Amino acid sequence: MHHLEEIKLIQGGMGVYVSNWRLAKAVATEKPGVTVGTVSGTALDVVYVRLLQLGDPGGHARRALQALDEAFGVVIGRGICERYLVDGGKAPRARFRAAPMQIARTLDGQHTVAEPMDGSADVRLKLDDDSIELLIATGFAEVWLAKEGHDGKIFINFLNKIELPLIYALYGAMLAGVDGIIVGAGNPEGLPALCRQLAEHATVSHEISVLYRKAGEEFSLVFDPQRVAGGKFAARHLAMPAFLAIVSLERLVQLLAESESAPPDGFIIEHHTAGGHNANPVGPLIKDDRGQPIYDTRDEADLGAVRAIGKPFWMAGGYGSGPKLQEALAAGANGVQVGTAFALAEESGMKPEYRSAILSALRDGVDDDNLVRTTTFSPTGFSFKVAQLPETLSDDDVYTSRRRICDIGMLQQPGFSKPDEHGQRTLFQRCPAGPINTFLKKRGQARNTDERRCLCNGLLACVGLGQVKEFEGERVEEPAIVTLGNHLEGVRRLSRQGQTPYHVQDVVADILG
C-alpha cells in the first residue's frame, strides 16, 4: 500500500543533483508520511563519476556503492570506485574523466539496420554493459543515501524525454527500495506497467523515439535484469513503488488513467510557471517581445475534470505557500509539489554562489519577471525556465563565446542516416546544442540550433560539477545554467527579501504550518 492520500507536500525533483539525497532526506524526515523527499534521477552516472574524481568528499558515494555490493553479493560498486576514484581529489584545473556516453546499438552490437522490406519492423536495441551497470549502481546509490536511517518516503524524478538511461536508473532506484517514481517531460504511457515487470526482475522492452524511421517501424530498448551481475539482483523481492505522472492538462490525465497496460497511481498537475522544463503552449508557438512563449487560457488545466477522474493529484507551479496549499486542497488535490523554495534552501545541491546571487538579486529589488525567464534554450524542444545571472549561460555573450560541444549526450536524439546502396541505415545520435556542422551532417536543419544551449554541461556546473575546458588560453569551468520557477514569493518571504539564508525546516513550516 502506497498511502498516497497522506502526502501533502512533495519536494520537486529538480535539475541535475539540485534535488540530491541530502535535500530529499531533509524533507522526508521533517514530517514523515506527510512530506516526500525527491531525488533527481537525471545524469546520476555522470554525477557519481565526478564526485569520485573529486575524492568523494565525506565518503558517501563509496559507502552507497559498497552497500549495493553487500546487499546483492556483487562487485559492481567496487569496480566503479576502482575506475574513477581519485584519492584526495583531482587537481582543480584538471579535466574530469568522462562517464561512458549512452549509445544505442542493436542487440548484436551493430550500428546499422537494414531498411524494412514491408515497411514495418520491430528493432530491438541495447546499451553497453558498462553503461547499464553504472546507471543501475548510481540510481541505487542516490536513493539508498536518501533513505538511509529513517522511515520517510523518498521518490525519484525522471524526464521521459531522456529515454536511453531511464529504465536502468529506475531499476537501480527500485533495488534501493524507492517509494515512488515521478516522470515528466513527455507521455509516460507504459512505464507503470514496466515498473511492475522490473519488480519481478522480468525482461522489459521500452519503446524509444528514433528520427527518420520508416512507417510501421518500432524501436525499443530491451533489458533483462537476469543478465546483469549473473542474475544476483533477482534474488531479492522488490516492492512496487507508487508511480506519479507530471502532466499539464486534463486530456493526458484522462488518457493515462484509461491506460490498457497500467495507469499511474496519481498525477502532478504542473502549471507552466513551474521551474525547469514546461509543456509548450497549446497551438502555434507565439513569443512575446522578450522571446518568451505566450500561454493563455487553453494552457490552464480543468481541475474539475481532473478531480472527476478519481485519482490522487497534487498541484505544482506557484503552490509554495500555506494559502496555496489550502487552495489546492479546496480544488480536490491531495496536496502540492514545491520546487523553487527548496532549490534555494541551504540543503539543496545548487552551488552556494548561485543561491547567493539569486538572493542578492531579490535583496536588490529585481522583480520575478526579470530574474526568471521562459526560454527556448533546451535541446528537447520544451520551454525551459532560466534564472538571469551574470556569467552563466543565460548571458548571450557567455553563450556565443562558448565553443559548442556535446561530450555528455544526455539529450541526444537517436536517428538514422539515409540508406546506402545496400539498403543499410546507420544509427546516429545528435543534439541541436552541439556543434552545428555535426548536427547538419546528421540530417539536422540549422534553424533548430538557434538559441539551443547545453543543459548537460550547464546543469552540472550549477551544482559544482562543471567540466574544465580551455578558453582563451586558460583552463576554466563550463558556464552554469540555473533554473527556477516564476513564483519567488516564498523565497522572498523565507529569506527576508533576500537578506538571509533558510533551511528545509523553514520551507516545510511555511507551507504546512
C-alpha positions in Angstrom: 0.0 0.0 0.0 1.4 3.4 -1.0 -0.8 5.6 1.4 -0.6 8.4 -1.1 -3.6 10.1 0.5 -1.4 11.1 3.5 1.0 13.1 1.4 0.5 16.9 1.5 3.9 18.1 0.3 6.2 16.6 -2.4 9.6 18.3 -2.9 10.3 18.7 -6.6 13.0 16.6 -8.3 15.0 19.5 -9.8 17.7 19.7 -12.3 20.9 17.6 -12.1 21.7 16.9 -8.4 20.0 20.1 -7.1 17.5 17.7 -5.6 20.2 15.5 -4.2 20.0 12.9 -1.4 20.7 15.4 1.3 17.8 17.7 0.3 15.5 14.7 -0.2 16.4 13.2 3.2 15.9 16.5 5.0 12.4 16.9 3.5 11.3 13.3 4.1 12.3 13.4 7.7 10.7 16.7 8.5 7.1 15.3 8.7 7.4 11.6 7.7 4.5 10.4 5.6 3.2 13.9 5.0 6.3 15.3 3.3 8.1 13.4 0.5 11.7 14.0 -0.5 12.6 13.5 -4.2 16.0 12.9 -5.7 16.6 13.8 -9.3 17.4 10.8 -11.5 19.0 12.9 -14.2 22.6 12.2 -15.1 23.4 10.4 -11.9 26.0 8.3 -13.7 27.9 11.5 -14.6 27.4 13.0 -11.1 28.9 10.0 -9.3 31.8 9.6 -11.7 32.7 13.2 -11.0 32.1 13.0 -7.2 34.5 10.1 -7.1 37.1 12.1 -9.0 36.7 14.9 -6.5 37.9 12.4 -3.9 34.3 11.5 -2.8 34.0 14.2 0.0 32.6 12.5 3.1 32.9 9.1 1.6 29.2 8.9 0.8 29.4 7.6 -2.8 31.8 4.8 -1.8 29.6 3.9 1.2 26.5 3.7 -1.0 28.2 1.7 -3.8 29.6 -0.7 -1.1 26.0 -1.1 0.2 25.0 -2.2 -3.3 27.7 -4.8 -3.4 27.0 -6.1 0.1 23.2 -6.3 -0.4 23.4 -8.4 -3.6 26.8 -10.1 -3.4 28.1 -8.2 -6.5 31.3 -6.3 -7.2 29.8 -3.6 -9.4 30.3 -0.7 -6.9 33.9 -1.7 -6.2 34.7 -1.7 -9.9 33.2 1.8 -10.3 35.3 3.1 -7.4 38.4 1.4 -8.8 37.9 3.1 -12.2 37.0 6.6 -11.1 38.0 7.4 -7.5 40.9 9.9 -7.2 42.4 9.8 -3.7 42.4 13.4 -2.4 40.6 14.6 -5.5 41.8 15.7 -8.9 43.7 18.9 -9.4 41.3 21.9 -9.6 42.2 22.6 -13.2 42.3 19.0 -14.3 39.5 17.8 -16.6 37.1 15.2 -15.3 37.4 11.8 -16.9 34.2 11.1 -18.8 31.5 8.6 -17.9 30.6 6.3 -20.8 28.2 8.1 -23.2 25.0 6.2 -23.7 25.0 4.9 -27.3 22.1 2.7 -28.6 23.1 -0.3 -30.6 21.3 -3.3 -32.0 21.3 -6.5 -29.8 24.2 -7.9 -31.8 26.2 -4.7 -31.2 25.8 -3.2 -34.6 25.2 0.5 -35.6 23.5 -0.4 -38.9 19.9 -1.5 -39.5 18.5 -2.8 -42.8 15.6 -0.9 -44.4 12.5 -2.9 -43.8 11.1 -4.7 -47.0 7.4 -4.4 -46.0 7.5 -1.1 -44.2 7.3 -2.5 -40.7 9.8 -3.9 -38.2 10.4 -4.2 -34.5 14.0 -3.2 -33.9 15.5 -4.1 -30.5 18.3 -2.0 -29.1 20.6 -2.0 -26.1 23.2 -0.1 -24.2 26.7 -1.5 -23.5 27.2 -3.4 -20.2 29.4 -0.8 -18.5 26.7 1.9 -19.1 24.0 -0.3 -17.7 25.9 -1.3 -14.6 26.8 2.3 -13.9 23.3 3.5 -14.3 21.9 0.8 -12.0 24.6 1.4 -9.4 24.2 5.2 -9.3 20.4 5.0 -9.3 20.7 2.7 -6.3 23.3 4.8 -4.5 21.3 8.1 -4.7 18.1 6.5 -3.3 20.0 4.5 -0.7 21.7 7.6 0.7 18.4 9.5 0.7 16.6 6.6 2.6 19.4 5.8 5.0 18.5 5.9 8.7 14.8 6.9 8.6 11.3 5.7 7.5 10.2 8.7 5.5 9.2 8.5 1.8 11.8 9.0 -1.0 10.7 9.4 -4.6 12.9 9.7 -7.7 12.2 12.0 -10.6 12.9 11.3 -14.3 12.5 13.1 -17.6 10.7 10.9 -20.0 12.5 12.8 -22.8 15.8 11.4 -21.6 15.0 7.9 -22.8 18.2 5.9 -23.0 19.2 5.7 -19.3 15.7 5.7 -17.8 14.8 2.1 -17.3 18.3 1.2 -15.9 18.4 4.0 -13.4 14.8 3.3 -12.5 15.7 -0.3 -11.8 18.6 0.8 -9.6 16.3 3.0 -7.6 13.9 0.1 -7.2 16.7 -2.1 -5.9 17.3 0.6 -3.2 13.6 0.5 -2.2 12.5 3.8 -3.7 8.9 4.6 -2.6 7.8 6.4 -5.7 8.6 7.2 -9.3 7.8 10.6 -10.8 8.1 11.1 -14.6 7.6 14.4 -16.5 8.6 15.9 -19.8 6.6 13.6 -22.0 3.9 11.0 -22.0 4.9 8.1 -19.7 2.4 5.6 -21.1 3.7 2.1 -20.4 6.1 3.0 -17.7 3.8 2.0 -14.7 3.5 -1.5 -16.3 7.2 -1.6 -16.9 7.9 -0.9 -13.2 5.7 -3.9 -12.3 7.8 -6.1 -14.6 11.0 -4.8 -13.1 9.7 -5.5 -9.6 9.6 -9.2 -10.8 13.1 -8.8 -12.5 11.4 -9.7 -15.8 12.8 -8.7 -19.2 11.3 -5.4 -20.3 11.1 -3.6 -23.6 10.9 0.2 -23.5 9.9 1.9 -26.8 12.0 4.9 -27.7 11.7 7.5 -30.4 14.1 7.3 -33.4 14.3 10.0 -36.1 13.7 9.1 -39.7 12.2 5.7 -39.0 10.0 4.1 -41.6 6.2 4.0 -41.1 5.4 0.9 -39.1 8.9 0.6 -37.6 9.2 0.4 -33.8 12.3 0.7 -31.7 12.8 -0.4 -28.2 15.5 -0.8 -25.6 15.5 -4.4 -24.3 16.7 -5.0 -20.7 16.9 -8.4 -19.0 17.8 -7.9 -15.3 18.8 -11.5 -15.1 21.7 -10.9 -17.4 23.3 -8.2 -15.1 25.7 -9.4 -12.4 24.9 -13.0 -13.1 21.3 -12.5 -12.1 22.1 -11.8 -8.4 19.8 -8.8 -8.2 16.8 -11.2 -8.9 17.4 -12.9 -5.5 15.5 -10.1 -3.7 11.8 -9.3 -3.9 11.3 -5.7 -4.9 8.4 -3.6 -3.7 6.3 -1.9 -6.4 6.8 1.9 -6.0 4.0 4.4 -6.5 4.0 6.0 -9.9 3.1 9.7 -10.5 2.9 11.3 -13.9 3.6 15.0 -14.3 1.0 16.5 -16.7 -0.2 19.9 -17.6 -3.7 19.4 -18.9 -6.6 17.1 -18.2 -6.6 15.4 -21.6 -3.4 13.5 -20.8 -4.7 12.7 -17.3 -7.7 11.0 -18.9 -5.6 9.2 -21.5 -3.2 7.8 -18.9 -6.0 6.9 -16.4 -7.6 4.7 -19.1 -4.3 3.0 -20.0 -4.7 -0.6 -21.1 -1.4 -1.6 -19.6 -1.4 0.1 -16.2 -2.5 3.6 -15.2 -0.4 5.8 -12.9 -1.3 5.8 -9.2 -1.6 9.6 -9.3 -0.8 12.8 -11.1 1.1 16.1 -10.5 -0.7 18.8 -12.4 2.1 21.2 -13.3 1.4 24.8 -14.2 3.6 26.4 -16.9 5.1 28.7 -14.3 6.9 25.8 -12.6 10.7 25.7 -13.0 12.7 23.5 -15.4 11.0 22.1 -18.5 7.4 23.1 -19.2 4.9 21.8 -21.7 4.8 24.2 -24.7 1.7 26.4 -25.2 -1.3 24.8 -26.9 -1.4 25.8 -30.6 1.2 27.6 -32.7 4.2 28.9 -30.7 3.9 32.7 -30.3 6.5 34.7 -28.4 6.4 38.0 -26.6 8.8 40.9 -27.1 11.4 39.2 -24.8 11.3 35.9 -26.8 9.1 34.0 -24.2 6.4 31.6 -25.3 2.9 33.1 -24.6 0.5 30.9 -22.7 -3.3 31.5 -22.5 -6.4 30.0 -21.0 -6.1 26.9 -23.2 -3.0 26.1 -21.1 -4.9 26.0 -17.8 -5.9 22.6 -16.5 -9.6 21.9 -15.9 -9.4 20.8 -12.3 -13.0 19.7 -12.2 -12.2 17.2 -15.0 -9.1 16.1 -13.2 -11.0 15.6 -10.0 -13.7 13.6 -11.7 -11.2 11.0 -12.9 -10.8 9.9 -9.3 -7.1 9.6 -9.0 -5.0 11.4 -6.3 -3.3 14.5 -7.6 -1.0 17.3 -6.5 -0.7 20.8 -7.8 2.7 22.3 -8.9 3.9 25.7 -10.2 3.2 28.6 -7.8 1.9 26.5 -4.9 4.7 27.1 -2.4 2.7 28.6 0.5 0.2 27.7 3.1 -2.7 29.6 1.4 -1.9 28.0 -2.0 -1.8 24.5 -0.3 -5.3 25.3 1.1 -6.4 26.4 -2.4 -5.2 23.1 -3.9 -6.9 21.1 -1.2 -10.1 23.0 -1.8 -9.9 22.1 -5.5 -9.8 18.4 -4.6 -6.0 17.9 -4.7 -4.2 15.8 -2.2 -1.5 18.4 -1.8 1.2 20.3 -3.6 4.6 19.8 -5.2 7.1 22.6 -4.5 10.5 23.1 -6.2 11.9 26.6 -6.2 11.7 27.3 -2.5 13.6 24.0 -1.8 16.1 24.7 -4.6 17.3 27.8 -2.8 17.3 26.2 0.7 20.7 25.6 2.3 20.4 21.8 1.9 20.0 21.9 -1.9 22.7 20.8 -4.2 22.9 24.2 -6.0 26.3 25.7 -5.8 26.3 28.3 -3.0 27.4 31.1 -5.2 24.3 30.8 -7.4 22.0 30.7 -4.4 23.7 33.8 -3.1 23.4 35.5 -6.4 19.7 34.9 -6.6 19.1 36.1 -3.0 21.3 39.2 -3.7 19.1 40.0 -6.8 16.0 39.7 -4.6 17.6 42.0 -2.0 18.4 44.5 -4.7 14.8 44.6 -5.8 15.0 42.7 -9.1 11.4 41.6 -9.8 10.4 38.0 -10.6 9.8 38.6 -14.3 13.3 39.9 -14.8 15.0 37.3 -12.7 13.4 34.2 -14.3 12.5 33.9 -18.0 10.9 31.2 -20.0 13.3 30.3 -22.9 13.6 28.0 -25.9 17.2 27.1 -24.8 16.5 23.4 -24.2 17.6 20.9 -26.9 14.4 18.9 -26.1 12.1 21.5 -27.7 10.3 22.0 -24.4 10.2 25.5 -22.9 12.7 25.9 -20.1 12.9 28.4 -17.2 16.3 30.1 -16.8 17.5 32.4 -14.0 19.1 35.5 -15.4 22.5 35.5 -13.7 25.8 37.1 -14.9 28.5 34.8 -16.2 26.0 32.0 -16.8 24.5 30.6 -20.0 21.6 33.0 -19.6 24.0 35.7 -20.7 24.1 35.9 -24.5 27.8 36.9 -24.5 28.7 33.8 -22.5 26.6 31.7 -24.8 28.2 33.0 -28.0 31.7 32.8 -26.7 31.3 29.2 -25.6 32.6 26.6 -28.1 29.7 24.2 -28.8 30.4 20.7 -27.8 28.3 17.6 -27.0 30.5 15.5 -24.7 27.9 14.1 -22.3 24.9 13.4 -24.6 22.0 13.1 -22.2 19.7 14.9 -24.6 21.0 13.4 -27.8 18.2 12.0 -30.1 18.8 8.7 -31.9 18.2 8.8 -35.7 19.1 7.2 -39.0 21.2 8.1 -41.9 19.8 7.8 -45.4 20.1 4.2 -46.7 23.1 3.3 -48.7 23.0 1.3 -51.9 22.5 -1.9 -49.9 19.6 -0.6 -48.0 21.6 -0.3 -44.8 21.0 2.7 -42.5 23.4 3.8 -39.8 22.2 4.8 -36.3 23.4 8.1 -35.1 22.8 10.4 -32.1 22.6 14.1 -32.4 21.9 17.2 -30.2 20.9 20.6 -31.5 23.0 22.3 -28.8 26.1 20.5 -30.0 28.4 21.6 -32.9 26.3 22.9 -35.8 28.2 21.2 -38.6 27.8 17.8 -36.8 24.1 18.4 -36.4 23.7 19.3 -40.1 25.7 16.2 -41.2 23.2 14.1 -39.2 20.2 15.4 -41.3 19.5 18.4 -39.0 18.3 21.8 -40.0 20.3 24.9 -39.0 17.2 26.8 -37.7 16.8 24.1 -35.0 20.1 25.0 -33.5 19.1 28.6 -32.8 19.4 29.5 -29.1 19.9 25.9 -28.1 22.2 25.8 -25.1 24.0 22.9 -23.5 21.9 21.8 -20.5 24.1 18.8 -19.7 27.2 20.8 -19.0 25.3 23.9 -17.7 23.3 22.0 -15.1 26.3 20.0 -13.9 28.2 23.3 -13.4 25.2 24.6 -11.4 26.0 22.0 -8.7 29.7 22.4 -8.7 30.5 19.5 -11.1 31.3 21.5 -14.2 33.8 20.2 -16.7 37.1 22.1 -17.1 37.8 23.4 -20.6 40.3 25.6 -22.5 39.1 29.1 -23.0 41.3 31.9 -24.3 44.5 30.1 -23.2 43.2 29.4 -19.7 41.5 26.4 -18.0 38.1 27.4 -16.8 34.9 25.7 -15.7 31.9 25.3 -18.1 29.4 28.1 -17.5 26.4 27.1 -15.5 22.7 27.3 -16.3 20.3 27.8 -13.3 16.6 27.0 -13.5 13.9 28.3 -11.1 10.1 28.7 -11.3 8.4 32.1 -12.0 7.0 32.4 -8.5 9.5 33.6 -6.0 7.2 35.0 -3.3 8.0 32.0 -1.0 11.8 32.6 -1.4 11.3 36.3 -0.7 9.3 35.5 2.4 11.7 32.8 3.7 14.8 34.8 3.0 13.5 38.1 4.4 13.7 39.6 0.9 17.0 38.0 0.1 18.7 39.1 3.3 19.2 35.7 5.0 19.6 32.0 4.0 17.0 29.5 5.1 16.6 25.7 5.5 14.2 22.9 4.6 12.6 23.1 8.0 11.6 26.7 7.3 10.1 25.8 3.9 8.0 23.0 5.4 6.8 25.1 8.3 5.9 27.9 5.9 3.7 25.6 3.8 2.3 23.2 6.3 2.3 25.4 9.4 
